[in-house]
């Protein structure tokens, strides 16, 4: 199995819905939630971030697509390794994107790490994202709380992808567009079922409330499919 789709859009641009959609179309898809079930992958992603050579086939050999972090931070490397792959750039209204991050994934990053130890997966992924996404050497250089800085990173990332990827290999996609542009881009039939709509903000909030109350965290990860407008 070889990677056919590289998701270059940041998390909270509908990446969980896109993952489910791609899987329904026959493209097994790697998402940050995949890391919860494959904690050994973290070392490989960290090595890639450090500029070391990694065996992408070992890491992604069971997948035809990637979306969300950590893959979106390595879209250029993945394009080099898989030159025939197509790129999907997930986008969203920037204000809504920032607010969504603040209320979910960034909020989890602010929880003291010692409070997440009752869930090995959550604890490991929290430490990983605190470095790779939120930390000084991460996507937002430790400045995500500075809204304008974070939005500039978001804008710059989108602009760079658009300028770099050949037009015939790039789909700029909002999940609200549904199946039509996605299926046309991938050359596959449109399914009869509705496009997946995932709203996991409430599950993030409930989990954080449990952590802050000192309650045991269920051994599940956020992002389960929920139908939502």
PyMOL CGO cylinders between C-alpha atoms (Angstrom):
from pymol import cmd
from pymol.cgo import CYLINDER

trace = [
    CYLINDER, 0.00, 0.00, 0.00, 1.37, 3.41, -0.95, 0.3, 1, 1, 1, 1, 1, 1,
    CYLINDER, 1.37, 3.41, -0.95, 0.35, 6.88, 0.16, 0.3, 1, 1, 1, 1, 1, 1,
    CYLINDER, 0.35, 6.88, 0.16, -1.99, 8.46, -2.40, 0.3, 1, 1, 1, 1, 1, 1,
    CYLINDER, -1.99, 8.46, -2.40, -3.33, 11.46, -0.48, 0.3, 1, 1, 1, 1, 1, 1,
    CYLINDER, -3.33, 11.46, -0.48, -1.42, 13.96, 1.65, 0.3, 1, 1, 1, 1, 1, 1,
    CYLINDER, -1.42, 13.96, 1.65, -3.55, 16.10, 3.94, 0.3, 1, 1, 1, 1, 1, 1,
    CYLINDER, -3.55, 16.10, 3.94, -1.84, 19.45, 4.35, 0.3, 1, 1, 1, 1, 1, 1,
    CYLINDER, -1.84, 19.45, 4.35, -4.53, 21.21, 6.36, 0.3, 1, 1, 1, 1, 1, 1,
    CYLINDER, -4.53, 21.21, 6.36, -4.04, 21.97, 10.05, 0.3, 1, 1, 1, 1, 1, 1,
    CYLINDER, -4.04, 21.97, 10.05, -6.12, 20.23, 12.68, 0.3, 1, 1, 1, 1, 1, 1,
    CYLINDER, -6.12, 20.23, 12.68, -9.57, 21.71, 13.42, 0.3, 1, 1, 1, 1, 1, 1,
    CYLINDER, -9.57, 21.71, 13.42, -10.24, 22.31, 9.73, 0.3, 1, 1, 1, 1, 1, 1,
    CYLINDER, -10.24, 22.31, 9.73, -12.58, 19.32, 9.60, 0.3, 1, 1, 1, 1, 1, 1,
    CYLINDER, -12.58, 19.32, 9.60, -9.82, 16.74, 9.54, 0.3, 1, 1, 1, 1, 1, 1,
    CYLINDER, -9.82, 16.74, 9.54, -11.76, 14.09, 11.48, 0.3, 1, 1, 1, 1, 1, 1,
    CYLINDER, -11.76, 14.09, 11.48, -14.71, 14.38, 9.09, 0.3, 1, 1, 1, 1, 1, 1,
    CYLINDER, -14.71, 14.38, 9.09, -12.27, 14.23, 6.17, 0.3, 1, 1, 1, 1, 1, 1,
    CYLINDER, -12.27, 14.23, 6.17, -10.57, 11.15, 7.61, 0.3, 1, 1, 1, 1, 1, 1,
    CYLINDER, -10.57, 11.15, 7.61, -13.89, 9.34, 7.86, 0.3, 1, 1, 1, 1, 1, 1,
    CYLINDER, -13.89, 9.34, 7.86, -14.89, 10.45, 4.37, 0.3, 1, 1, 1, 1, 1, 1,
    CYLINDER, -14.89, 10.45, 4.37, -11.64, 9.21, 2.86, 0.3, 1, 1, 1, 1, 1, 1,
    CYLINDER, -11.64, 9.21, 2.86, -11.97, 5.88, 4.62, 0.3, 1, 1, 1, 1, 1, 1,
    CYLINDER, -11.97, 5.88, 4.62, -15.52, 5.49, 3.28, 0.3, 1, 1, 1, 1, 1, 1,
    CYLINDER, -15.52, 5.49, 3.28, -14.04, 6.08, -0.19, 0.3, 1, 1, 1, 1, 1, 1,
    CYLINDER, -14.04, 6.08, -0.19, -11.49, 3.31, 0.31, 0.3, 1, 1, 1, 1, 1, 1,
    CYLINDER, -11.49, 3.31, 0.31, -8.48, 5.29, 1.51, 0.3, 1, 1, 1, 1, 1, 1,
    CYLINDER, -8.48, 5.29, 1.51, -7.30, 4.16, 4.98, 0.3, 1, 1, 1, 1, 1, 1,
    CYLINDER, -7.30, 4.16, 4.98, -6.28, 7.42, 6.64, 0.3, 1, 1, 1, 1, 1, 1,
    CYLINDER, -6.28, 7.42, 6.64, -3.74, 8.38, 9.30, 0.3, 1, 1, 1, 1, 1, 1,
    CYLINDER, -3.74, 8.38, 9.30, -4.91, 11.11, 11.73, 0.3, 1, 1, 1, 1, 1, 1,
    CYLINDER, -4.91, 11.11, 11.73, -3.65, 12.35, 15.08, 0.3, 1, 1, 1, 1, 1, 1,
    CYLINDER, -3.65, 12.35, 15.08, -6.18, 10.05, 16.72, 0.3, 1, 1, 1, 1, 1, 1,
    CYLINDER, -6.18, 10.05, 16.72, -4.31, 7.16, 15.07, 0.3, 1, 1, 1, 1, 1, 1,
    CYLINDER, -4.31, 7.16, 15.07, -1.34, 7.98, 17.30, 0.3, 1, 1, 1, 1, 1, 1,
    CYLINDER, -1.34, 7.98, 17.30, -3.40, 7.17, 20.40, 0.3, 1, 1, 1, 1, 1, 1,
    CYLINDER, -3.40, 7.17, 20.40, -3.52, 3.55, 19.25, 0.3, 1, 1, 1, 1, 1, 1,
    CYLINDER, -3.52, 3.55, 19.25, 0.06, 3.49, 17.94, 0.3, 1, 1, 1, 1, 1, 1,
    CYLINDER, 0.06, 3.49, 17.94, 2.16, 5.27, 20.56, 0.3, 1, 1, 1, 1, 1, 1,
    CYLINDER, 2.16, 5.27, 20.56, 5.34, 3.80, 19.12, 0.3, 1, 1, 1, 1, 1, 1,
    CYLINDER, 5.34, 3.80, 19.12, 4.84, 6.06, 16.09, 0.3, 1, 1, 1, 1, 1, 1,
    CYLINDER, 4.84, 6.06, 16.09, 5.68, 9.12, 18.18, 0.3, 1, 1, 1, 1, 1, 1,
    CYLINDER, 5.68, 9.12, 18.18, 9.41, 8.40, 18.08, 0.3, 1, 1, 1, 1, 1, 1,
    CYLINDER, 9.41, 8.40, 18.08, 9.35, 8.27, 14.28, 0.3, 1, 1, 1, 1, 1, 1,
    CYLINDER, 9.35, 8.27, 14.28, 7.45, 11.54, 13.98, 0.3, 1, 1, 1, 1, 1, 1,
    CYLINDER, 7.45, 11.54, 13.98, 9.87, 13.17, 16.41, 0.3, 1, 1, 1, 1, 1, 1,
    CYLINDER, 9.87, 13.17, 16.41, 12.80, 11.90, 14.36, 0.3, 1, 1, 1, 1, 1, 1,
    CYLINDER, 12.80, 11.90, 14.36, 11.26, 13.35, 11.20, 0.3, 1, 1, 1, 1, 1, 1,
    CYLINDER, 11.26, 13.35, 11.20, 10.79, 16.70, 12.94, 0.3, 1, 1, 1, 1, 1, 1,
    CYLINDER, 10.79, 16.70, 12.94, 14.45, 16.61, 13.95, 0.3, 1, 1, 1, 1, 1, 1,
    CYLINDER, 14.45, 16.61, 13.95, 15.45, 16.25, 10.31, 0.3, 1, 1, 1, 1, 1, 1,
    CYLINDER, 15.45, 16.25, 10.31, 16.45, 12.61, 10.56, 0.3, 1, 1, 1, 1, 1, 1,
    CYLINDER, 16.45, 12.61, 10.56, 15.78, 10.06, 7.85, 0.3, 1, 1, 1, 1, 1, 1,
    CYLINDER, 15.78, 10.06, 7.85, 12.77, 7.91, 8.64, 0.3, 1, 1, 1, 1, 1, 1,
    CYLINDER, 12.77, 7.91, 8.64, 11.23, 4.90, 6.95, 0.3, 1, 1, 1, 1, 1, 1,
    CYLINDER, 11.23, 4.90, 6.95, 7.89, 6.29, 5.81, 0.3, 1, 1, 1, 1, 1, 1,
    CYLINDER, 7.89, 6.29, 5.81, 6.81, 2.88, 4.54, 0.3, 1, 1, 1, 1, 1, 1,
    CYLINDER, 6.81, 2.88, 4.54, 7.10, 1.41, 8.03, 0.3, 1, 1, 1, 1, 1, 1,
    CYLINDER, 7.10, 1.41, 8.03, 5.18, 4.32, 9.54, 0.3, 1, 1, 1, 1, 1, 1,
    CYLINDER, 5.18, 4.32, 9.54, 2.50, 4.73, 6.87, 0.3, 1, 1, 1, 1, 1, 1,
    CYLINDER, 2.50, 4.73, 6.87, 2.54, 1.40, 5.08, 0.3, 1, 1, 1, 1, 1, 1,
    CYLINDER, 2.54, 1.40, 5.08, -1.01, 0.55, 6.17, 0.3, 1, 1, 1, 1, 1, 1,
    CYLINDER, -1.01, 0.55, 6.17, -2.47, 3.85, 4.97, 0.3, 1, 1, 1, 1, 1, 1,
    CYLINDER, -2.47, 3.85, 4.97, -3.33, 5.51, 1.68, 0.3, 1, 1, 1, 1, 1, 1,
    CYLINDER, -3.33, 5.51, 1.68, -3.91, 8.97, 3.16, 0.3, 1, 1, 1, 1, 1, 1,
    CYLINDER, -3.91, 8.97, 3.16, -2.88, 11.30, 5.96, 0.3, 1, 1, 1, 1, 1, 1,
    CYLINDER, -2.88, 11.30, 5.96, -4.76, 14.24, 7.47, 0.3, 1, 1, 1, 1, 1, 1,
    CYLINDER, -4.76, 14.24, 7.47, -4.32, 16.44, 10.55, 0.3, 1, 1, 1, 1, 1, 1,
    CYLINDER, -4.32, 16.44, 10.55, -1.19, 16.67, 12.66, 0.3, 1, 1, 1, 1, 1, 1,
    CYLINDER, -1.19, 16.67, 12.66, 1.44, 15.29, 12.69, 0.3, 1, 1, 1, 1, 1, 1,
    CYLINDER, 1.44, 15.29, 12.69, 1.29, 14.56, 8.96, 0.3, 1, 1, 1, 1, 1, 1,
    CYLINDER, 1.29, 14.56, 8.96, 0.36, 18.11, 7.93, 0.3, 1, 1, 1, 1, 1, 1,
    CYLINDER, 0.36, 18.11, 7.93, 3.65, 19.39, 9.33, 0.3, 1, 1, 1, 1, 1, 1,
    CYLINDER, 3.65, 19.39, 9.33, 5.53, 17.00, 7.02, 0.3, 1, 1, 1, 1, 1, 1,
    CYLINDER, 5.53, 17.00, 7.02, 3.60, 17.55, 3.80, 0.3, 1, 1, 1, 1, 1, 1,
    CYLINDER, 3.60, 17.55, 3.80, 6.71, 18.60, 1.87, 0.3, 1, 1, 1, 1, 1, 1,
    CYLINDER, 6.71, 18.60, 1.87, 8.67, 15.52, 2.92, 0.3, 1, 1, 1, 1, 1, 1,
    CYLINDER, 8.67, 15.52, 2.92, 5.72, 13.33, 2.06, 0.3, 1, 1, 1, 1, 1, 1,
    CYLINDER, 5.72, 13.33, 2.06, 5.44, 14.96, -1.37, 0.3, 1, 1, 1, 1, 1, 1,
    CYLINDER, 5.44, 14.96, -1.37, 9.10, 14.21, -1.99, 0.3, 1, 1, 1, 1, 1, 1,
    CYLINDER, 9.10, 14.21, -1.99, 8.68, 10.59, -0.95, 0.3, 1, 1, 1, 1, 1, 1,
    CYLINDER, 8.68, 10.59, -0.95, 5.35, 10.10, -2.74, 0.3, 1, 1, 1, 1, 1, 1,
    CYLINDER, 5.35, 10.10, -2.74, 5.55, 12.35, -5.82, 0.3, 1, 1, 1, 1, 1, 1,
    CYLINDER, 5.55, 12.35, -5.82, 2.40, 10.88, -7.38, 0.3, 1, 1, 1, 1, 1, 1,
    CYLINDER, 2.40, 10.88, -7.38, 0.26, 11.61, -4.33, 0.3, 1, 1, 1, 1, 1, 1,
    CYLINDER, 0.26, 11.61, -4.33, -2.44, 14.26, -4.42, 0.3, 1, 1, 1, 1, 1, 1,
    CYLINDER, -2.44, 14.26, -4.42, -2.66, 16.97, -1.76, 0.3, 1, 1, 1, 1, 1, 1,
    CYLINDER, -2.66, 16.97, -1.76, -5.81, 18.04, 0.06, 0.3, 1, 1, 1, 1, 1, 1,
    CYLINDER, -5.81, 18.04, 0.06, -5.55, 21.38, 1.84, 0.3, 1, 1, 1, 1, 1, 1,
    CYLINDER, -5.55, 21.38, 1.84, -8.31, 21.60, 4.42, 0.3, 1, 1, 1, 1, 1, 1,
    CYLINDER, -8.31, 21.60, 4.42, -9.34, 25.19, 5.12, 0.3, 1, 1, 1, 1, 1, 1,
    CYLINDER, -9.34, 25.19, 5.12, -11.84, 26.94, 7.35, 0.3, 1, 1, 1, 1, 1, 1,
    CYLINDER, -11.84, 26.94, 7.35, -12.84, 30.44, 8.40, 0.3, 1, 1, 1, 1, 1, 1,
    CYLINDER, -12.84, 30.44, 8.40, -9.78, 31.51, 10.35, 0.3, 1, 1, 1, 1, 1, 1,
    CYLINDER, -9.78, 31.51, 10.35, -11.67, 33.00, 13.30, 0.3, 1, 1, 1, 1, 1, 1,
    CYLINDER, -11.67, 33.00, 13.30, -13.73, 29.84, 13.73, 0.3, 1, 1, 1, 1, 1, 1,
    CYLINDER, -13.73, 29.84, 13.73, -10.60, 27.73, 13.35, 0.3, 1, 1, 1, 1, 1, 1,
    CYLINDER, -10.60, 27.73, 13.35, -8.76, 29.61, 16.09, 0.3, 1, 1, 1, 1, 1, 1,
    CYLINDER, -8.76, 29.61, 16.09, -11.72, 29.51, 18.46, 0.3, 1, 1, 1, 1, 1, 1,
    CYLINDER, -11.72, 29.51, 18.46, -12.17, 25.80, 17.85, 0.3, 1, 1, 1, 1, 1, 1,
    CYLINDER, -12.17, 25.80, 17.85, -8.52, 25.13, 18.67, 0.3, 1, 1, 1, 1, 1, 1,
    CYLINDER, -8.52, 25.13, 18.67, -8.71, 27.23, 21.82, 0.3, 1, 1, 1, 1, 1, 1,
    CYLINDER, -8.71, 27.23, 21.82, -11.74, 25.30, 23.05, 0.3, 1, 1, 1, 1, 1, 1,
    CYLINDER, -11.74, 25.30, 23.05, -10.41, 21.82, 22.29, 0.3, 1, 1, 1, 1, 1, 1,
    CYLINDER, -10.41, 21.82, 22.29, -6.90, 20.71, 21.39, 0.3, 1, 1, 1, 1, 1, 1,
    CYLINDER, -6.90, 20.71, 21.39, -5.08, 23.76, 22.74, 0.3, 1, 1, 1, 1, 1, 1,
    CYLINDER, -5.08, 23.76, 22.74, -7.11, 23.61, 25.94, 0.3, 1, 1, 1, 1, 1, 1,
    CYLINDER, -7.11, 23.61, 25.94, -5.93, 20.04, 26.48, 0.3, 1, 1, 1, 1, 1, 1,
    CYLINDER, -5.93, 20.04, 26.48, -2.34, 21.17, 26.04, 0.3, 1, 1, 1, 1, 1, 1,
    CYLINDER, -2.34, 21.17, 26.04, -2.74, 23.59, 28.95, 0.3, 1, 1, 1, 1, 1, 1,
    CYLINDER, -2.74, 23.59, 28.95, -3.75, 20.85, 31.38, 0.3, 1, 1, 1, 1, 1, 1,
    CYLINDER, -3.75, 20.85, 31.38, -0.77, 19.93, 33.62, 0.3, 1, 1, 1, 1, 1, 1,
    CYLINDER, -0.77, 19.93, 33.62, 0.77, 16.76, 32.22, 0.3, 1, 1, 1, 1, 1, 1,
    CYLINDER, 0.77, 16.76, 32.22, 0.72, 14.99, 35.59, 0.3, 1, 1, 1, 1, 1, 1,
    CYLINDER, 0.72, 14.99, 35.59, -3.09, 15.12, 35.51, 0.3, 1, 1, 1, 1, 1, 1,
    CYLINDER, -3.09, 15.12, 35.51, -3.32, 13.03, 32.33, 0.3, 1, 1, 1, 1, 1, 1,
    CYLINDER, -3.32, 13.03, 32.33, -1.20, 10.12, 33.53, 0.3, 1, 1, 1, 1, 1, 1,
    CYLINDER, -1.20, 10.12, 33.53, -4.23, 7.91, 34.21, 0.3, 1, 1, 1, 1, 1, 1,
    CYLINDER, -4.23, 7.91, 34.21, -4.60, 7.54, 30.43, 0.3, 1, 1, 1, 1, 1, 1,
    CYLINDER, -4.60, 7.54, 30.43, -1.34, 6.43, 28.83, 0.3, 1, 1, 1, 1, 1, 1,
    CYLINDER, -1.34, 6.43, 28.83, -2.44, 7.33, 25.30, 0.3, 1, 1, 1, 1, 1, 1,
    CYLINDER, -2.44, 7.33, 25.30, -3.67, 10.80, 26.18, 0.3, 1, 1, 1, 1, 1, 1,
    CYLINDER, -3.67, 10.80, 26.18, -0.59, 11.49, 28.29, 0.3, 1, 1, 1, 1, 1, 1,
    CYLINDER, -0.59, 11.49, 28.29, 1.84, 10.43, 25.55, 0.3, 1, 1, 1, 1, 1, 1,
    CYLINDER, 1.84, 10.43, 25.55, 0.04, 12.34, 22.81, 0.3, 1, 1, 1, 1, 1, 1,
    CYLINDER, 0.04, 12.34, 22.81, -0.28, 15.42, 25.02, 0.3, 1, 1, 1, 1, 1, 1,
    CYLINDER, -0.28, 15.42, 25.02, 3.49, 15.44, 25.61, 0.3, 1, 1, 1, 1, 1, 1,
    CYLINDER, 3.49, 15.44, 25.61, 4.10, 14.90, 21.90, 0.3, 1, 1, 1, 1, 1, 1,
    CYLINDER, 4.10, 14.90, 21.90, 1.80, 17.71, 20.73, 0.3, 1, 1, 1, 1, 1, 1,
    CYLINDER, 1.80, 17.71, 20.73, 3.04, 20.05, 23.43, 0.3, 1, 1, 1, 1, 1, 1,
    CYLINDER, 3.04, 20.05, 23.43, 6.40, 19.80, 21.72, 0.3, 1, 1, 1, 1, 1, 1,
    CYLINDER, 6.40, 19.80, 21.72, 5.51, 19.30, 18.05, 0.3, 1, 1, 1, 1, 1, 1,
    CYLINDER, 5.51, 19.30, 18.05, 2.57, 21.69, 17.76, 0.3, 1, 1, 1, 1, 1, 1,
    CYLINDER, 2.57, 21.69, 17.76, 2.40, 24.07, 20.71, 0.3, 1, 1, 1, 1, 1, 1,
    CYLINDER, 2.40, 24.07, 20.71, 5.99, 24.24, 21.98, 0.3, 1, 1, 1, 1, 1, 1,
    CYLINDER, 5.99, 24.24, 21.98, 8.80, 26.68, 21.05, 0.3, 1, 1, 1, 1, 1, 1,
    CYLINDER, 8.80, 26.68, 21.05, 10.09, 24.34, 18.34, 0.3, 1, 1, 1, 1, 1, 1,
    CYLINDER, 10.09, 24.34, 18.34, 6.61, 23.40, 17.13, 0.3, 1, 1, 1, 1, 1, 1,
    CYLINDER, 6.61, 23.40, 17.13, 4.18, 24.66, 14.53, 0.3, 1, 1, 1, 1, 1, 1,
    CYLINDER, 4.18, 24.66, 14.53, 3.26, 27.81, 16.46, 0.3, 1, 1, 1, 1, 1, 1,
    CYLINDER, 3.26, 27.81, 16.46, 6.65, 28.42, 18.10, 0.3, 1, 1, 1, 1, 1, 1,
    CYLINDER, 6.65, 28.42, 18.10, 5.12, 28.48, 21.57, 0.3, 1, 1, 1, 1, 1, 1,
    CYLINDER, 5.12, 28.48, 21.57, 2.94, 31.49, 20.69, 0.3, 1, 1, 1, 1, 1, 1,
    CYLINDER, 2.94, 31.49, 20.69, -0.48, 30.05, 19.92, 0.3, 1, 1, 1, 1, 1, 1,
    CYLINDER, -0.48, 30.05, 19.92, -2.07, 32.16, 22.68, 0.3, 1, 1, 1, 1, 1, 1,
    CYLINDER, -2.07, 32.16, 22.68, -1.05, 35.21, 20.63, 0.3, 1, 1, 1, 1, 1, 1,
    CYLINDER, -1.05, 35.21, 20.63, -4.04, 35.14, 18.31, 0.3, 1, 1, 1, 1, 1, 1,
    CYLINDER, -4.04, 35.14, 18.31, -2.60, 37.28, 15.54, 0.3, 1, 1, 1, 1, 1, 1,
    CYLINDER, -2.60, 37.28, 15.54, 0.63, 35.30, 15.53, 0.3, 1, 1, 1, 1, 1, 1,
    CYLINDER, 0.63, 35.30, 15.53, -1.29, 32.02, 15.31, 0.3, 1, 1, 1, 1, 1, 1,
    CYLINDER, -1.29, 32.02, 15.31, -3.50, 33.34, 12.52, 0.3, 1, 1, 1, 1, 1, 1,
    CYLINDER, -3.50, 33.34, 12.52, -0.44, 34.48, 10.59, 0.3, 1, 1, 1, 1, 1, 1,
    CYLINDER, -0.44, 34.48, 10.59, 1.00, 30.97, 10.85, 0.3, 1, 1, 1, 1, 1, 1,
    CYLINDER, 1.00, 30.97, 10.85, -2.32, 29.59, 9.63, 0.3, 1, 1, 1, 1, 1, 1,
    CYLINDER, -2.32, 29.59, 9.63, -2.44, 32.01, 6.68, 0.3, 1, 1, 1, 1, 1, 1,
    CYLINDER, -2.44, 32.01, 6.68, 1.22, 31.49, 5.77, 0.3, 1, 1, 1, 1, 1, 1,
    CYLINDER, 1.22, 31.49, 5.77, 0.81, 27.74, 5.79, 0.3, 1, 1, 1, 1, 1, 1,
    CYLINDER, 0.81, 27.74, 5.79, -2.16, 27.90, 3.44, 0.3, 1, 1, 1, 1, 1, 1,
    CYLINDER, -2.16, 27.90, 3.44, -0.34, 30.29, 1.12, 0.3, 1, 1, 1, 1, 1, 1,
    CYLINDER, -0.34, 30.29, 1.12, 2.78, 28.12, 1.01, 0.3, 1, 1, 1, 1, 1, 1,
    CYLINDER, 2.78, 28.12, 1.01, 0.85, 24.98, 0.16, 0.3, 1, 1, 1, 1, 1, 1,
    CYLINDER, 0.85, 24.98, 0.16, -1.05, 26.78, -2.61, 0.3, 1, 1, 1, 1, 1, 1,
    CYLINDER, -1.05, 26.78, -2.61, 2.18, 28.17, -4.06, 0.3, 1, 1, 1, 1, 1, 1,
    CYLINDER, 2.18, 28.17, -4.06, 4.08, 24.89, -3.87, 0.3, 1, 1, 1, 1, 1, 1,
    CYLINDER, 4.08, 24.89, -3.87, 1.70, 22.15, -4.96, 0.3, 1, 1, 1, 1, 1, 1,
    CYLINDER, 1.70, 22.15, -4.96, 0.91, 21.94, -8.69, 0.3, 1, 1, 1, 1, 1, 1,
    CYLINDER, 0.91, 21.94, -8.69, -2.68, 22.98, -9.35, 0.3, 1, 1, 1, 1, 1, 1,
    CYLINDER, -2.68, 22.98, -9.35, -3.64, 19.63, -10.85, 0.3, 1, 1, 1, 1, 1, 1,
    CYLINDER, -3.64, 19.63, -10.85, -2.56, 17.85, -7.67, 0.3, 1, 1, 1, 1, 1, 1,
    CYLINDER, -2.56, 17.85, -7.67, -4.15, 20.20, -5.14, 0.3, 1, 1, 1, 1, 1, 1,
    CYLINDER, -4.15, 20.20, -5.14, -7.66, 20.38, -3.74, 0.3, 1, 1, 1, 1, 1, 1,
    CYLINDER, -7.66, 20.38, -3.74, -8.44, 23.29, -1.43, 0.3, 1, 1, 1, 1, 1, 1,
    CYLINDER, -8.44, 23.29, -1.43, -11.33, 21.83, 0.52, 0.3, 1, 1, 1, 1, 1, 1,
    CYLINDER, -11.33, 21.83, 0.52, -13.88, 22.82, 3.13, 0.3, 1, 1, 1, 1, 1, 1,
    CYLINDER, -13.88, 22.82, 3.13, -15.81, 19.92, 4.61, 0.3, 1, 1, 1, 1, 1, 1,
    CYLINDER, -15.81, 19.92, 4.61, -19.06, 21.88, 4.16, 0.3, 1, 1, 1, 1, 1, 1,
    CYLINDER, -19.06, 21.88, 4.16, -18.59, 21.30, 0.41, 0.3, 1, 1, 1, 1, 1, 1,
    CYLINDER, -18.59, 21.30, 0.41, -19.32, 17.61, 0.91, 0.3, 1, 1, 1, 1, 1, 1,
    CYLINDER, -19.32, 17.61, 0.91, -18.65, 14.75, -1.45, 0.3, 1, 1, 1, 1, 1, 1,
    CYLINDER, -18.65, 14.75, -1.45, -18.75, 16.39, -4.89, 0.3, 1, 1, 1, 1, 1, 1,
    CYLINDER, -18.75, 16.39, -4.89, -15.39, 18.20, -5.09, 0.3, 1, 1, 1, 1, 1, 1,
    CYLINDER, -15.39, 18.20, -5.09, -13.61, 15.52, -3.08, 0.3, 1, 1, 1, 1, 1, 1,
    CYLINDER, -13.61, 15.52, -3.08, -14.82, 12.65, -5.24, 0.3, 1, 1, 1, 1, 1, 1,
    CYLINDER, -14.82, 12.65, -5.24, -14.19, 14.56, -8.46, 0.3, 1, 1, 1, 1, 1, 1,
    CYLINDER, -14.19, 14.56, -8.46, -10.63, 15.27, -7.35, 0.3, 1, 1, 1, 1, 1, 1,
    CYLINDER, -10.63, 15.27, -7.35, -9.99, 11.64, -6.44, 0.3, 1, 1, 1, 1, 1, 1,
    CYLINDER, -9.99, 11.64, -6.44, -11.81, 10.21, -9.43, 0.3, 1, 1, 1, 1, 1, 1,
    CYLINDER, -11.81, 10.21, -9.43, -14.20, 8.05, -7.42, 0.3, 1, 1, 1, 1, 1, 1,
    CYLINDER, -14.20, 8.05, -7.42, -18.02, 7.77, -7.40, 0.3, 1, 1, 1, 1, 1, 1,
    CYLINDER, -18.02, 7.77, -7.40, -20.04, 9.84, -4.94, 0.3, 1, 1, 1, 1, 1, 1,
    CYLINDER, -20.04, 9.84, -4.94, -21.44, 7.63, -2.16, 0.3, 1, 1, 1, 1, 1, 1,
    CYLINDER, -21.44, 7.63, -2.16, -25.17, 7.46, -1.55, 0.3, 1, 1, 1, 1, 1, 1,
    CYLINDER, -25.17, 7.46, -1.55, -24.71, 8.15, 2.16, 0.3, 1, 1, 1, 1, 1, 1,
    CYLINDER, -24.71, 8.15, 2.16, -24.30, 11.59, 3.69, 0.3, 1, 1, 1, 1, 1, 1,
    CYLINDER, -24.30, 11.59, 3.69, -20.85, 13.13, 4.08, 0.3, 1, 1, 1, 1, 1, 1,
    CYLINDER, -20.85, 13.13, 4.08, -19.54, 12.49, 7.62, 0.3, 1, 1, 1, 1, 1, 1,
    CYLINDER, -19.54, 12.49, 7.62, -20.00, 15.42, 9.99, 0.3, 1, 1, 1, 1, 1, 1,
    CYLINDER, -20.00, 15.42, 9.99, -18.00, 15.16, 13.18, 0.3, 1, 1, 1, 1, 1, 1,
    CYLINDER, -18.00, 15.16, 13.18, -18.41, 17.60, 16.03, 0.3, 1, 1, 1, 1, 1, 1,
    CYLINDER, -18.41, 17.60, 16.03, -16.02, 16.50, 18.78, 0.3, 1, 1, 1, 1, 1, 1,
    CYLINDER, -16.02, 16.50, 18.78, -15.69, 19.78, 20.67, 0.3, 1, 1, 1, 1, 1, 1,
    CYLINDER, -15.69, 19.78, 20.67, -18.09, 18.57, 23.36, 0.3, 1, 1, 1, 1, 1, 1,
    CYLINDER, -18.09, 18.57, 23.36, -16.15, 15.34, 23.87, 0.3, 1, 1, 1, 1, 1, 1,
    CYLINDER, -16.15, 15.34, 23.87, -12.95, 17.35, 24.34, 0.3, 1, 1, 1, 1, 1, 1,
    CYLINDER, -12.95, 17.35, 24.34, -14.69, 19.58, 26.86, 0.3, 1, 1, 1, 1, 1, 1,
    CYLINDER, -14.69, 19.58, 26.86, -16.11, 16.67, 28.82, 0.3, 1, 1, 1, 1, 1, 1,
    CYLINDER, -16.11, 16.67, 28.82, -12.73, 14.97, 28.95, 0.3, 1, 1, 1, 1, 1, 1,
    CYLINDER, -12.73, 14.97, 28.95, -10.99, 18.13, 30.18, 0.3, 1, 1, 1, 1, 1, 1,
    CYLINDER, -10.99, 18.13, 30.18, -13.64, 18.59, 32.86, 0.3, 1, 1, 1, 1, 1, 1,
    CYLINDER, -13.64, 18.59, 32.86, -12.97, 15.05, 34.08, 0.3, 1, 1, 1, 1, 1, 1,
    CYLINDER, -12.97, 15.05, 34.08, -9.22, 15.66, 34.16, 0.3, 1, 1, 1, 1, 1, 1,
    CYLINDER, -9.22, 15.66, 34.16, -9.57, 18.88, 36.11, 0.3, 1, 1, 1, 1, 1, 1,
    CYLINDER, -9.57, 18.88, 36.11, -11.87, 17.17, 38.63, 0.3, 1, 1, 1, 1, 1, 1,
    CYLINDER, -11.87, 17.17, 38.63, -9.34, 14.40, 39.14, 0.3, 1, 1, 1, 1, 1, 1,
    CYLINDER, -9.34, 14.40, 39.14, -11.67, 11.76, 37.72, 0.3, 1, 1, 1, 1, 1, 1,
    CYLINDER, -11.67, 11.76, 37.72, -10.39, 8.70, 35.89, 0.3, 1, 1, 1, 1, 1, 1,
    CYLINDER, -10.39, 8.70, 35.89, -10.25, 9.25, 32.15, 0.3, 1, 1, 1, 1, 1, 1,
    CYLINDER, -10.25, 9.25, 32.15, -11.84, 6.53, 29.99, 0.3, 1, 1, 1, 1, 1, 1,
    CYLINDER, -11.84, 6.53, 29.99, -9.32, 4.72, 27.82, 0.3, 1, 1, 1, 1, 1, 1,
    CYLINDER, -9.32, 4.72, 27.82, -10.71, 6.13, 24.60, 0.3, 1, 1, 1, 1, 1, 1,
    CYLINDER, -10.71, 6.13, 24.60, -9.61, 9.01, 22.43, 0.3, 1, 1, 1, 1, 1, 1,
    CYLINDER, -9.61, 9.01, 22.43, -11.64, 12.05, 21.38, 0.3, 1, 1, 1, 1, 1, 1,
    CYLINDER, -11.64, 12.05, 21.38, -12.99, 12.36, 17.89, 0.3, 1, 1, 1, 1, 1, 1,
    CYLINDER, -12.99, 12.36, 17.89, -15.55, 9.57, 17.72, 0.3, 1, 1, 1, 1, 1, 1,
    CYLINDER, -15.55, 9.57, 17.72, -18.03, 9.99, 14.91, 0.3, 1, 1, 1, 1, 1, 1,
    CYLINDER, -18.03, 9.99, 14.91, -21.05, 12.06, 15.82, 0.3, 1, 1, 1, 1, 1, 1,
    CYLINDER, -21.05, 12.06, 15.82, -23.51, 13.36, 13.28, 0.3, 1, 1, 1, 1, 1, 1,
    CYLINDER, -23.51, 13.36, 13.28, -23.66, 17.13, 13.50, 0.3, 1, 1, 1, 1, 1, 1,
    CYLINDER, -23.66, 17.13, 13.50, -24.56, 20.08, 11.33, 0.3, 1, 1, 1, 1, 1, 1,
]
cmd.load_cgo(trace, "trace")
